[in-house]
Amino acid sequence: MDIRFLIVGTPFVIAFFYTLFWLRKWGAFNLSNDNLSKKMSQKNESINQNYILENIFLTKN
């Protein structure tokens, strides 16, 4: 293996593991499905409310 590959590739490998470190620290890899499903349902409910409001305004005009 040529030393040039090591010199060029090392910063990318360090950046990759540094990114994984911060993502793990921020909780990106937490596998709590209950919390995720609650967030998704709240978002879907707000989207449905927006559609209802749009339908009201469209039918009145």
C-alpha positions, -999 to 999 in steps of 0.1 A, spaced: 0 0 0 13 34 -10 18 60 17 -1 85 -5 -34 66 -1 -29 67 37 -22 104 37 -52 112 15 -77 88 31 -70 93 68 -89 126 72 -120 111 56 -119 81 79 -114 104 109 -143 126 98 -165 95 93 -159 82 129 -162 118 143 -196 121 126 -207 88 140 -196 98 175 -217 130 174 -247 113 159 -246 87 187 -242 114 213 -272 133 199 -293 102 200 -297 95 163 -293 57 168 -318 53 197 -343 27 186 -373 38 206 -401 30 182 -428 43 206 -414 78 205 -410 78 168 -446 66 162 -459 93 185 -440 120 166 -452 106 133 -489 105 144 -487 140 157 -473 152 124 -499 133 104 -527 148 125 -514 183 119 -513 176 82 -549 164 82 -559 196 101 -542 217 75 -561 199 47 -594 204 66 -587 242 69 -578 244 32 -610 226 22 -630 250 43 -614 281 27 -617 266 -7 -654 258 -4 -663 293 10 -646 311 -18 
